[in-house]
Amino acid sequence: MTREVFGPVLHICRYQSHNLKSVCERINQLGFGLTLGIHSRIDSVIHTVTHTCKVGNIYINRNIVGAVVGVQPFGGQGFSGTGPKAGGPEYLSRLCHEYSVSNNTTAMGGNATLLTSITD
């Protein structure tokens, strides 16, 4: 596991069961995290993966492609997206940068009314 491959692509990685958490941590270290699919009937495996992997979407025992924007969740983490779900209620705010500037004109001394009439 060295890079993201945009697919759908089936990745097969052999590991010993007691190393599952370290496999998940290696996935996190890649910096990508769009979608992860798990096919398992073992609850402890599902729990470990869902609580360790930092990805936007985790699909368990189902198809992982074809999310409908605004209907089904779809968003990524790290290099794979902005985080919020496409078309979701928080999507627009992630594309904006909010900030404020405050200038205490009275601390500068002088006539505050005169200072507020100055424009750039």
N, C-alpha and C positions, 0 to 999 in steps of 0.2 A: 504494500500500500504506500504509494509515493505521490499520487496525484489524483485529481478528480477526472473522471471520464463521464461526459454527459451522454446519456443513453436514451432509451433504456438499455442497460447492460447488466448482465448477471455476473456479479463478482463472487468468486468462490475462494474462500480462504480457510485452509485447514488449521485447526488449533486444538489444543487439549482443553477439555471442558473447564479445568481449574484456572485456565488463563483467559477466560472470556472477558473479564473486566479489563485486563491489560490490552486486549484486542480493541475494545471500545475506546480506551484511552488513546490508542494509536490512531484510530479513526478521528478522534477529536483533534489530535495534533496536526492533522492535515490542513485544518483551517476551513475546510469545506463542510457544508451540512445542509443539503437541500432535502433529500428524501432518503429514508432507510426502510427497507422491508424486512420483516422477520417471518419466517415460516417455522413454527415450533409449537409443540403441544405441551412443552415443559414450562410451567408457570415461572419457575425461578430464572430460566433463561430470558423469558419475556421481560420480567421485572428488572433484571440486571441491565439488559440492553436499553429499555425505555428510560431507566433512571440514570444511566451513565453516558449514553451517546447524546451529543449536543447537535441536534438537527432540527430543521423546521417541521418535518412531518415524519411520523413513524406509522407504517401500515403493518398490521399484524394479520397474517394468514389471509391475505387478499391481494388483488391487483394493485400496483402502485403507480399506474400511469393514467392520464386522462382526467385529472381534476378539473372541474368546471369553475371558472373564475366567478367569485361572488356567491357561489353555492357550496362548494366544497373547499376546505382549507388548503392553501398552497402558499408556502413562504419558506425562506431558508435562513440559515445562520452563517455567520462568518463571511467568507468569500462567495457564498452561494445565495446571497440575497440580503434584503433589508431587515428581515425578521418578521414583519407583520404579514398576515395572509393577504394575497392579492385580492383586491376588491372588498376587503374587510373594512370595518369601521376605523381602524387605526392606520390604514394604508397611506392616505394623503399626508398625514402629519409626519411620517417618516421621510418624506421627500422635501420637507421644509426645515429651515433653520431659524428658530425664533431667538431673538435677543433684544435687549433694551439698553439704552444709554441714558444715564442720569447725570446731570451737571448741577451741582449746588452753586448757583450763581451768587448767593449771598456770602458764601465763604470766600469769594474772590474779592469782596469789598467793593465799595463804590455804589453806584446807582443801579439797583437790580432791574428797574424798568428800562433803563438805557441799554443794559446788557442783553435783555431779551429781544430787543429790536434789531440786533446784529444778526445777519444771515450770511451763509456761505455762498 
